[in-house]
């Protein structure tokens, strides 16, 4: 299903989060709030938090940690001032014992005191840089969600019960633009960094690139190749294996929009580490 993000491109993150909280935006956030970093979300019971933090540390490209939120309330401090991670994302997924059970637009009823939230860097954050260099981002151009695939050829490093394949997002482009995109995104490690594969999907075990595991298929034009990046949906595959009693995540493509400008994200995170 196509959707139009044009009204939201130049809005502030706070304005868009308010619209999301009011139920007026329930579709993917790619291209919204141009210039601002976006984030994936995982919320876990406290008994699973330490293992998941270690899992993210061991897998920094699919799971670059931006902020860890400890209760009692699900409010951000570093990535936005007092935003609510249970209401300010367009759609959430609820997992029970590793099984996806439903999508909701408000996850407040599932939050419990002691739960721990993890905001993880998102590739939507580097798309503005690609477009600024004249590289079309196909899913934005076609008003679709980004296609995402389970890639068993790239297993993640396990930690405790968390393990599974890397999930990769895909953007088609010419080989020339693919190399340009590699150089741009390699400078952005906190939003997944450089591609992990450029070329035929079958080479990494994807049998049909027109059938993504998450998101929507996009057109690949003659002369283009698929380009695959690590994706912050990777934890959702790990959750299926870990089987916590309950997990709250963002729905793929439906992100938390931070108050941090993309160009300042690396320096900001370094500053936060040194505080």
Residue pairs with C-beta under 8 A, 6 or more apart in sequence:
1 144
1 216
2 142
2 143
2 144
3 27
3 28
3 143
4 143
5 29
5 30
5 31
5 32
5 140
5 143
8 16
8 19
8 25
8 31
8 32
8 33
9 31
9 32
9 33
9 34
10 34
11 19
11 32
11 33
12 33
13 33
13 36
13 80
13 257
13 258
13 259
14 80
14 83
14 259
16 25
16 29
16 32
16 33
16 257
17 80
17 83
17 88
17 257
19 25
20 26
20 87
20 88
20 89
20 90
21 84
21 87
21 88
23 105
23 106
25 90
26 90
26 91
26 105
26 254
27 90
27 254
28 90
28 144
28 145
28 146
28 215
28 253
28 254
28 255
29 38
29 90
29 124
29 253
29 254
29 255
29 257
30 124
30 127
30 137
30 139
30 140
30 145
30 146
30 253
31 124
31 127
31 137
31 140
32 38
32 257
33 257
34 128
35 128
35 261
35 262
35 263
36 125
36 257
36 258
36 259
36 260
36 261
36 262
37 66
37 79
37 121
37 122
37 125
37 191
37 257
37 258
37 260
37 261
37 262
37 265
38 122
38 124
38 125
38 255
38 256
38 257
38 258
39 66
39 67
39 79
39 119
39 120
39 121
39 122
39 232
39 255
39 256
39 257
39 258
40 119
40 120
40 121
40 122
40 232
40 233
40 235
40 249
40 250
40 255
40 256
41 85
41 89
41 92
41 117
41 118
41 119
41 120
41 248
41 249
41 250
41 255
41 256
42 52
42 117
42 118
42 120
42 235
42 236
42 239
42 247
42 248
42 249
43 74
43 85
43 86
43 107
43 110
43 111
43 115
43 116
43 117
43 118
43 247
43 248
43 249
44 52
44 115
44 116
44 118
44 244
44 247
45 112
45 114
45 115
45 116
45 244
45 245
45 246
46 114
46 115
46 116
47 244
48 160
48 161
48 242
48 244
49 116
50 160
51 159
51 160
51 161
51 162
51 242
52 116
52 118
52 159
52 160
52 162
52 235
52 238
52 242
53 65
53 68
53 118
54 159
54 160
55 63
55 156
55 157
55 158
55 159
55 160
55 162
55 235
55 238
56 63
56 64
56 65
56 118
56 120
56 235
57 65
57 159
58 156
58 157
58 158
58 159
59 156
59 157
59 166
59 234
60 189
61 189
61 192
61 193
61 196
61 230
62 156
62 166
62 167
62 192
62 230
62 231
62 232
62 234
62 235
63 120
63 232
63 234
63 235
64 120
64 121
64 189
64 190
64 191
64 192
64 232
65 118
65 119
65 120
65 121
66 78
66 79
66 119
66 120
66 121
66 190
66 258
66 269
67 76
67 77
67 78
67 79
67 118
67 119
68 116
68 117
68 118
68 119
69 75
69 76
69 77
69 85
69 116
69 117
69 118
69 119
70 116
71 111
71 113
71 114
71 115
71 116
72 113
72 114
73 84
74 84
74 85
74 86
74 108
74 111
74 115
74 117
75 82
75 83
75 84
75 85
76 82
76 83
76 84
76 85
76 119
76 256
76 258
78 272
79 119
79 256
79 258
79 259
79 260
80 256
80 258
80 259
81 259
83 256
83 259
84 108
85 117
85 119
85 256
86 92
86 106
86 107
86 108
86 110
86 111
86 248
87 106
87 107
87 108
88 256
88 257
89 107
89 250
89 251
89 254
89 255
89 256
90 105
90 251
90 254
91 103
91 104
91 105
91 250
91 251
91 254
92 103
92 104
92 105
92 106
92 107
92 248
92 249
92 250
92 251
92 254
93 100
93 102
93 103
93 236
93 248
93 249
93 250
93 251
94 100
94 101
94 102
94 103
94 104
94 107
94 110
94 246
94 247
94 248
95 101
95 236
95 239
95 240
95 244
95 246
95 247
95 248
95 249
96 245
96 246
97 243
97 244
97 245
98 239
98 240
98 241
98 242
98 243
98 244
99 240
100 236
100 240
103 251
104 110
107 248
110 246
110 248
111 248
115 248
118 235
119 256
119 258
120 232
120 235
121 190
121 191
121 192
121 232
121 265
122 191
122 192
122 232
122 255
123 146
123 169
123 185
123 191
123 192
123 229
123 230
123 231
123 232
124 146
124 255
125 188
125 191
125 262
125 265
126 184
126 185
126 188
126 191
126 192
126 262
127 137
127 140
128 262
129 184
129 185
129 188
129 262
130 137
130 171
130 181
130 184
130 185
131 137
131 140
133 180
133 184
135 173
135 177
135 180
135 181
136 173
137 171
138 171
138 172
138 173
138 218
138 219
138 220
139 145
139 146
139 147
139 171
139 215
139 216
139 218
142 218
142 219
144 215
144 216
144 217
144 218
145 214
145 215
145 216
145 252
145 253
146 169
146 170
146 171
146 215
146 216
146 218
146 253
147 169
147 170
147 209
147 212
147 214
147 215
147 216
147 217
147 218
148 167
148 168
148 169
148 170
148 212
148 213
148 214
148 215
148 231
148 233
148 252
148 253
149 167
149 168
149 170
149 201
149 206
149 209
149 212
149 213
149 214
149 228
150 165
150 167
150 213
150 237
151 165
151 166
151 167
151 168
151 204
151 205
151 206
151 228
152 165
152 205
153 165
153 204
153 205
154 165
154 166
154 168
154 196
154 204
155 163
155 164
155 165
155 166
156 163
156 164
156 165
156 166
156 234
156 238
160 242
161 241
161 242
161 243
162 235
162 238
162 239
162 241
162 242
163 238
163 241
163 242
164 234
164 237
164 238
164 240
164 241
165 234
165 237
166 196
166 230
166 231
166 234
167 213
167 214
167 230
167 231
167 233
167 234
167 236
167 237
168 196
168 197
168 204
168 228
168 229
168 230
168 231
169 215
169 228
169 229
169 231
169 233
170 201
170 209
170 212
170 218
170 226
170 227
170 228
170 229
171 181
171 218
171 226
171 227
171 229
172 218
172 219
172 220
172 221
172 224
172 225
172 226
172 227
173 181
173 224
173 225
173 227
174 223
174 224
174 225
175 198
175 225
178 195
178 198
178 225
178 227
179 198
181 195
181 227
182 194
182 195
182 198
185 191
185 192
185 193
185 194
185 195
185 229
186 193
186 194
188 262
188 265
188 266
189 266
190 265
190 266
190 269
191 262
191 265
192 229
192 230
192 231
192 232
193 229
193 230
194 229
195 227
195 228
195 229
196 228
196 229
196 230
197 203
197 204
197 227
197 228
198 225
198 226
198 227
198 228
199 225
199 226
200 225
200 226
201 207
201 208
201 209
201 226
201 228
204 228
209 217
209 220
209 226
210 217
211 217
214 233
214 252
214 253
215 252
215 253
220 226
233 252
235 249
236 249
236 252
239 247
239 249
250 256
260 268
